Amino acid sequence: MEKRVKILNTLKQIFDKEDILVDNASLETYSYDATPFLKGEKPLVVVFPRNEKQVQELVKFASKENIPLYPRGSGSGLTGGALPTKKGIVVSFEKMNKVHFIDEEELVALVEPGVITYNFQKEAEKKGLFYPPDPSSYKYSSIGGNIAENAGGPRCVKYGVTKDYVLDLECVFADGTLTNVGSKTIKWVSGYNLKDIIVGSEGTLALITKAYLKLIPLPETRKTALFAFEKVEDAAKTVFEIFKSRVIPSALEFLDEPSLEAIKNYVDLPYLKDEKIKTILIVETDGYEEGAKKDMEKCISVAKGNNAIDIIFAKNNEEAELIWKARRSLSPAIMKLKPYKVNEDIVVPRKKLVDALKGAYEIAKEFNLLVVCFGHAGDGNIHVNFLYEEGEEDKVEKAVEKLFKYVISLGGAISGEHGIGLTKAKFLPLEVKEAYYKMKDIKKALDPQNILNPGKIFLF
Ligand SMILES: Cc1cc2nc3c(=O)[nH]c(=O)nc-3n(C[C@H](O)[C@H](O)[C@H](O)COP(=O)(O)OP(=O)(O)OC[C@H]3O[C@@H](n4cnc5c(N)ncnc54)[C@H](O)[C@@H]3O)c2cc1C
């Protein structure tokens, strides 16, 4: 009790009154993120810094008093990354949400971590510029959270993930050092690339207080189409052959038969009525009109050559939106099938897509679970959703472990997007092997007291 009073008294010297939350309802709220059915420890307090100096003072104090800090963006993480694991302070970056500038000559922008990704994209688009990273949560997740998770989305198949757009970061390290870890130049090779170690470090190595981001010209146009198949093998073959035909689509999404069944129960989409349709691909190409059109023609010809039973080409934005509606309806549609789900975001080399899917179906059968698979086929990233009833948690856990071991045996990874956080910490050594100890060495060197987001990525 005395310690809590001391903590609050110090925080009042760093933050304004309205930037400190201690009421029970708020503390309860900040012990959750978007990870289904997982609650963290109730924090002692939630603070909302407005500038990097406050973050620095806070970290110096936490380091002196050995208090855990839990950085948080919008709380949309799916692996418990922002959840407190011990009594400590949640550092919410919601109020550090300024776009400082967008430089149309250098094609860069300086933003604060709490900026919502979609809002930043819209600001850039007004100037004819493009910030491609597009996690499906982009309308509410933050740039800081995206950087900490190295988030990706449908467009990453062509444009890369968040790290490819981060040039420089201003960070506060666990000892209170406030410094930049990248460069304002498009290329640089001076010393260790600390910036790329901070990207994807899930708040365990430093708190990000500013990001200097790369922008590219906004593509002139987008072409969208849906390819429907009777056999999953034909859809998978279409995926490889699109790349073989030297087209890199700007999105290439895959939905399996159980996904389509779930959507049909949830929303009425005219193009899914044919009973023969068992799998669909949603394909997008972009660029200049001529190039995007030519790329799409090549994709259509590949799909025809692989027995597509229906091809729908969107003639305008409205029709494109209708095609994307299938993909966007998936999350709520799935939740109508069973009360609980785990969504694993495994990733395999593209050539192993069919193997990964077959493995997921076999594992689901072995454990008598319903499974729904969909995702970013273009980069081999499949969301495997095991759906279950209350009381089936143990078998789901076993199914997940078996899935991870299988994916690793295919040369894949246990997470393509959502990170390790709390929920996958125990599985990380299975994949990264000896590198696990090198990762731990980095953590110990930069945060010897383990005050930054303890319990995430590592089990200590
Ligand atoms: C419906 C849905 C769809 C999703 N789709 C995708 C997808 O397509 N692709 C994808 O990659 N992810 C996806 N996600 C997961 C999630 O949205 C991303 O991981 C996102 O990047 C998290 O951003 P956030 O601002 O919500 O961060 P939070 O969830 O608040 O935090 C995530 C991690 O970042 C750390 N962090 C946050 N801010 C900072 C900071 N300033 N400094 C240091 N560390 C910080 C936290 O400690 C935590 O470890 C989805 C989530 C949902 C709910």
The ligand as a MOL file (V3000), in Angstrom:
LIG
                    3D

  0  0  0     0  0            999 V3000
M  V30 BEGIN CTAB
M  V30 COUNTS 53 58 0 0 0
M  V30 BEGIN ATOM
M  V30 1 C -9.6040 -8.2480 -35.8470 0
M  V30 2 C -8.0910 -8.1830 -35.7760 0
M  V30 3 C -7.3750 -8.3530 -36.9390 0
M  V30 4 C -5.9720 -8.3070 -36.9090 0
M  V30 5 N -5.2980 -8.4660 -38.0780 0
M  V30 6 C -3.9470 -8.3850 -38.0840 0
M  V30 7 C -3.2350 -8.5010 -39.3130 0
M  V30 8 O -3.7960 -8.6320 -40.3960 0
M  V30 9 N -1.8920 -8.4330 -39.2520 0
M  V30 10 C -1.2190 -8.2350 -38.0660 0
M  V30 11 O 0.0130 -8.1500 -38.0940 0
M  V30 12 N -1.8820 -8.1470 -36.9020 0
M  V30 13 C -3.2190 -8.1940 -36.8640 0
M  V30 14 N -3.8970 -8.0820 -35.6860 0
M  V30 15 C -3.1520 -7.9700 -34.4220 0
M  V30 16 C -2.8980 -6.5270 -33.9180 0
M  V30 17 O -3.8710 -5.6330 -34.4060 0
M  V30 18 C -1.5000 -6.0520 -34.3160 0
M  V30 19 O -0.5310 -6.8080 -33.6280 0
M  V30 20 C -1.2450 -4.5670 -34.0570 0
M  V30 21 O 0.0320 -4.2440 -34.5550 0
M  V30 22 C -1.2990 -4.1810 -32.5780 0
M  V30 23 O -1.3220 -2.7620 -32.5010 0
M  V30 24 P -1.9070 -2.0420 -31.1990 0
M  V30 25 O -1.7020 -0.5790 -31.3630 0
M  V30 26 O -3.2730 -2.4770 -30.9100 0
M  V30 27 O -0.8900 -2.5720 -30.0900 0
M  V30 28 P -1.1660 -3.2750 -28.6880 0
M  V30 29 O -2.0090 -4.4730 -28.8620 0
M  V30 30 O -1.5900 -2.2610 -27.7090 0
M  V30 31 O 0.3160 -3.7330 -28.3310 0
M  V30 32 C 0.9550 -4.6960 -29.1090 0
M  V30 33 C 2.4120 -4.8270 -28.6290 0
M  V30 34 O 3.1060 -3.6320 -28.9090 0
M  V30 35 C 3.7260 -3.1180 -27.7340 0
M  V30 36 N 3.6990 -1.6570 -27.8830 0
M  V30 37 C 2.6360 -0.8740 -28.2000 0
M  V30 38 N 3.0230 0.4100 -28.3110 0
M  V30 39 C 4.3570 0.4460 -28.0510 0
M  V30 40 C 5.3430 1.4870 -27.9930 0
M  V30 41 N 5.0420 2.7530 -28.2520 0
M  V30 42 N 6.6130 1.1520 -27.6720 0
M  V30 43 C 6.9530 -0.1420 -27.4330 0
M  V30 44 N 6.0690 -1.1590 -27.4720 0
M  V30 45 C 4.7930 -0.8620 -27.7800 0
M  V30 46 C 2.8880 -3.6760 -26.5970 0
M  V30 47 O 3.6310 -3.7500 -25.4060 0
M  V30 48 C 2.5380 -5.0530 -27.1280 0
M  V30 49 O 3.5920 -5.9480 -26.8990 0
M  V30 50 C -5.2900 -8.1110 -35.6820 0
M  V30 51 C -6.0320 -7.9130 -34.5130 0
M  V30 52 C -7.4240 -7.9480 -34.5530 0
M  V30 53 C -8.1800 -7.7320 -33.2860 0
M  V30 END ATOM
M  V30 BEGIN BOND
M  V30 1 1 1 2
M  V30 2 1 2 3
M  V30 3 2 2 52
M  V30 4 2 3 4
M  V30 5 1 4 5
M  V30 6 1 4 50
M  V30 7 2 5 6
M  V30 8 1 6 7
M  V30 9 1 6 13
M  V30 10 2 7 8
M  V30 11 1 7 9
M  V30 12 1 9 10
M  V30 13 2 10 11
M  V30 14 1 10 12
M  V30 15 2 12 13
M  V30 16 1 13 14
M  V30 17 1 14 15
M  V30 18 1 14 50
M  V30 19 1 15 16
M  V30 20 1 16 17
M  V30 21 1 16 18
M  V30 22 1 18 19
M  V30 23 1 18 20
M  V30 24 1 20 21
M  V30 25 1 20 22
M  V30 26 1 22 23
M  V30 27 1 23 24
M  V30 28 2 24 25
M  V30 29 1 24 26
M  V30 30 1 24 27
M  V30 31 1 27 28
M  V30 32 2 28 29
M  V30 33 1 28 30
M  V30 34 1 28 31
M  V30 35 1 31 32
M  V30 36 1 32 33
M  V30 37 1 33 34
M  V30 38 1 33 48
M  V30 39 1 34 35
M  V30 40 1 35 36
M  V30 41 1 35 46
M  V30 42 1 36 37
M  V30 43 1 36 45
M  V30 44 2 37 38
M  V30 45 1 38 39
M  V30 46 1 39 40
M  V30 47 2 39 45
M  V30 48 1 40 41
M  V30 49 2 40 42
M  V30 50 1 42 43
M  V30 51 2 43 44
M  V30 52 1 44 45
M  V30 53 1 46 47
M  V30 54 1 46 48
M  V30 55 1 48 49
M  V30 56 2 50 51
M  V30 57 1 51 52
M  V30 58 1 52 53
M  V30 END BOND
M  V30 END CTAB
M  END
